[in-house]
Structures are given as C-alpha cells and as structure tokens.
C-alpha cells in the first residue's frame, strides 16, 4: 500500500528545501545522499587515524613510566622539564640521582617522592 504523504524538508547535506515522500528522508536526492555518505566515511577514517597517532605518541611515555630507573633524557620527558632544570633540581637535592660512570641514573621512586612531598 502506498502513501500519499508529502512533507517539506531541508536537505541535511546541501540545505535546499525539497518535498519528501516519507517521514525519514534526509536528503533531497541520490547525489546528496552519496556525498553525505562519503563525507561521513572520510570523517571516520580521519578520526581513526587521529586515535592511532595519539596511541603512537603515548607509547614512549608509557614505556618510560614502567621503568624503575631512568636516565636524564627519560626523566625530562616524563616530568616535562628541561635538562638544565633537572640538573638544578639534582644539585639542590630535590631529586636524588646516582652516577654510574658517566651516566646519571634516577630511581623512579625518587621522582614519585618529589611529587608526594609537594602535594
């Protein structure tokens, strides 16, 4: 059984007014429906790509957070400070560091202790 319903709608893609034959019609024609579909799929791909990029960027930080002992560069990345600031904090005694040969090693518990004192 067919319906004689005619509803004035506005196309969700191009914004033009059209007469719809059903209550669920969103687009004025096949071209607008196809363009809206392509736009929706493109936005999904971009969103997925952005999530993958964020995961790749966060991977080194997660790896650093799991280590018990960190070098100067890893400590700077974890805390978000410069090397000179870190060396200044070591010199002031706010962070305890150990030298092994030429390398400076900082225990992760010392970094955690730094934040537990300040807060």
NUBA-338564 format. One record per residue (C-alpha): residue number from 1; residue in three letters; x, z, y. Coordinates in Angstrom, 3 decimals, always signed. Layout:
# NUBA-338564
 zaro vexmar        x        z        y
  NUM    Ala        X        Z        Y
...
***
This chain:
# NUBA-338564
 zaro vexmar        x        z        y
    1    Unk   +0.000   +0.000   +0.000
    2    Unk   +1.478   -0.966   +3.339
    3    Unk   +1.234   +0.946   +6.560
    4    Unk   +0.294   -0.331   +9.977
    5    Unk   +2.293   +2.341  +11.822
    6    Unk   +4.210   +1.113  +14.857
    7    Unk   +6.423   +3.669  +16.663
    8    Unk   +8.546   +3.132  +19.745
    9    Unk  +12.109   +4.338  +19.033
   10    Unk  +15.526   +4.195  +20.637
   11    Unk  +18.378   +2.837  +18.528
   12    Unk  +20.939   +5.564  +17.765
   13    Unk  +23.780   +3.047  +17.937
   14    Unk  +23.132   +0.745  +20.886
   15    Unk  +20.472   +2.722  +22.768
   16    Unk  +17.920   -0.058  +23.111
   17    Unk  +14.207   +0.558  +22.639
   18    Unk  +12.524   -1.042  +19.628
   19    Unk   +9.352   -0.830  +17.588
   20    Unk   +9.837   +0.869  +14.228
   21    Unk   +7.582   +0.269  +11.246
   22    Unk   +8.449   +3.579   +9.546
   23    Unk   +8.984   +7.127  +10.776
   24    Unk  +12.570   +7.343   +9.501
   25    Unk  +14.010   +4.190  +11.109
   26    Unk  +17.076   +4.984  +13.232
   27    Unk  +18.485   +1.591  +14.193
   28    Unk  +16.978   -1.477  +15.844
   29    Unk  +18.315   -3.872  +13.249
   30    Unk  +20.718   -4.576  +10.426
   31    Unk  +23.704   -5.191  +12.731
   32    Unk  +23.383   -1.785  +14.429
   33    Unk  +22.960   -0.074  +11.048
   34    Unk  +26.132   -1.738   +9.727
   35    Unk  +28.118   -0.904  +12.869
   36    Unk  +26.976   +2.714  +12.775
   37    Unk  +27.963   +2.934   +9.100
   38    Unk  +31.433   +1.538   +9.818
   39    Unk  +31.863   +3.919  +12.742
   40    Unk  +30.813   +6.885  +10.581
   41    Unk  +33.234   +5.892   +7.797
   42    Unk  +36.063   +5.407  +10.303
   43    Unk  +35.484   +8.897  +11.744
   44    Unk  +35.502  +10.375   +8.215
   45    Unk  +38.866   +8.714   +7.478
   46    Unk  +40.315   +9.947  +10.775
   47    Unk  +39.088  +13.488  +10.058
   48    Unk  +40.585  +13.425   +6.571
   49    Unk  +43.883  +12.115   +7.950
   50    Unk  +43.957  +14.892  +10.556
   51    Unk  +43.411  +17.537   +7.863
   52    Unk  +46.244  +16.087   +5.769
   53    Unk  +48.533  +16.078   +8.807
   54    Unk  +47.749  +19.730   +9.542
   55    Unk  +48.459  +20.635   +5.914
   56    Unk  +51.833  +18.879   +6.038
   57    Unk  +52.723  +20.588   +9.320
   58    Unk  +51.751  +24.023   +7.953
   59    Unk  +53.707  +23.650   +4.688
   60    Unk  +57.141  +24.641   +6.112
   61    Unk  +55.686  +27.745   +7.773
   62    Unk  +54.040  +28.795   +4.502
   63    Unk  +57.336  +28.310   +2.673
   64    Unk  +59.134  +30.454   +5.254
   65    Unk  +56.500  +33.194   +5.039
   66    Unk  +57.055  +33.524   +1.288
   67    Unk  +60.826  +34.125   +1.562
   68    Unk  +62.303  +37.625   +1.594
   69    Unk  +65.426  +36.715   +3.574
   70    Unk  +65.580  +34.271   +6.475
   71    Unk  +68.338  +32.617   +8.454
   72    Unk  +68.331  +32.332  +12.254
   73    Unk  +66.520  +28.987  +12.405
   74    Unk  +63.779  +30.032   +9.983
   75    Unk  +63.267  +33.306  +11.861
   76    Unk  +62.926  +31.432  +15.157
   77    Unk  +60.314  +29.084  +13.659
   78    Unk  +58.384  +31.967  +12.110
   79    Unk  +58.255  +34.117  +15.233
   80    Unk  +58.134  +31.239  +17.714
   81    Unk  +61.081  +32.244  +19.885
   82    Unk  +64.342  +30.578  +20.863
   83    Unk  +67.687  +31.234  +19.199
   84    Unk  +69.081  +32.976  +22.264
   85    Unk  +66.097  +35.335  +22.400
   86    Unk  +66.591  +36.148  +18.721
   87    Unk  +70.315  +36.813  +19.215
   88    Unk  +69.447  +39.029  +22.206
   89    Unk  +66.967  +40.995  +20.068
   90    Unk  +69.606  +41.446  +17.359
   91    Unk  +72.136  +42.631  +19.939
   92    Unk  +69.614  +45.100  +21.447
   93    Unk  +68.861  +46.454  +17.973
   94    Unk  +65.196  +45.473  +17.912
   95    Unk  +65.817  +43.336  +14.799
   96    Unk  +68.313  +44.325  +12.133
   97    Unk  +70.443  +41.469  +10.843
   98    Unk  +73.259  +41.225   +8.308
   99    Unk  +76.171  +38.813   +8.429
  100    Unk  +77.300  +37.258   +5.188
  101    Unk  +80.407  +35.298   +6.035
  102    Unk  +79.399  +33.164   +8.967
  103    Unk  +75.682  +33.262   +8.180
  104    Unk  +73.322  +35.724   +9.787
  105    Unk  +70.563  +36.848   +7.426
  106    Unk  +67.448  +38.743   +8.474
  107    Unk  +65.246  +40.555   +5.982
  108    Unk  +61.575  +39.699   +6.183
  109    Unk  +60.661  +43.401   +6.180
  110    Unk  +62.649  +43.835   +9.425
  111    Unk  +60.560  +41.157  +11.114
  112    Unk  +57.341  +42.755   +9.823
  113    Unk  +58.610  +46.140  +11.033
  114    Unk  +59.193  +44.679  +14.502
  115    Unk  +55.516  +43.776  +14.834
  116    Unk  +54.235  +47.013  +13.343
  117    Unk  +56.121  +49.062  +15.981
  118    Unk  +54.901  +47.035  +18.977
  119    Unk  +51.228  +47.054  +17.983
***
